[in-house]
Amino acid sequence: MLPFALGVLFAVPVTLAVVALRSWRLRSAEAAGLAAQVQGVAARLEAVETEASRSAIRIDVAETVLLEKGVADEEDLEEARRYFETNHAPRYDRERDGSLH
C-alpha cells in the first residue's frame, strides 16, 4: 500500500506540472501570434500615415500653384473644398478593409 500512496503523491504533482507547462506554452504561442498581428497593424498604420502626409503636401502644392498662376483665388478653393466634402466624402467601407481577426 505504501508504494501505491507514494506513486500517487508523485504522480499528482507531475501531472499538474505537465498540464501547467502545456498551458503556459499555449499562452506563449497565442501571445506571439497577437504580437505578430500588432506588428502588421502597426506597419499598415505607418504606411497610411506616410501616404496621408504625402497627400497633404500634394494638396498644399496644388493650392499654391493655382493661387500663384491666378487660376483660382481663396474663395474658389474654399468652394471646391466644400463641394467635395459634401458630395464626395469618403465613407468607411468595412468590406474593403477586411477583417482584422
Sequence and secondary structure as in RCSB ss.txt:
>XXXX:A:sequence
MLPFALGVLFAVPVTLAVVALRSWRLRSAEAAGLAAQVQGVAARLEAVETEASRSAIRIDVAETVLLEKGVADEE
DLEEARRYFETNHAPRYDRERDGSLH
>XXXX:A:secstr
 HHHHHHHHHHHHHHHHHHHHHHHHHHHHHHHHHHHHHHHHHHHHHHHHHHHHHHHHHHHHHHHHHHHHTS  HH
HHHHHHHHHHHHS     HHHH    
